[in-house]
Amino acid sequence: MEITVGAAAVMAALVGATVLARWAVLAPAGRRHRRTGPPLPPPVEALEKVAFRCPAENRVTVHARARIIRQLICLDCRNTTPDPLNTREEATGA
C-alpha cells in the first residue's frame, strides 16, 4: 500500500513539474520562432505549369512539371504523363 501511495505522489509531482515547465519555458518559443514577412505561396504555385493534353481526361489541362521524376502531373486528375521535353533532350544527347 505504501508503494502505491509513494508512486502516486511521484507521478503527481512529475505531472506538476511538466505543466510548470511547459508554461514557463516552452510557451514563448513558438512566438519567438514564428516566421515574419509575406506568406509563402502554396507548393503547387511554386511549380512550373504548362498546358498539356491529359490522356486520362482526353482534353487540355494545366500540368505541373516534375523534373525529378521527369513527368508532367495533371493538376485536375493527378495522373502522370511522360514529359516530352525530357525525351527530346535524351534523343539529342543534351
Secondary structure, DSSP 8 states (H G I E B T S, - for coil): -HHHHHHHHHHHHHHHHHHHHIIIIIHHHHHHT---SS----GGGGS-EEEEEETTTTEEEEEEEETTTTEEEETTT--EEE-HHHHHHHHHT-
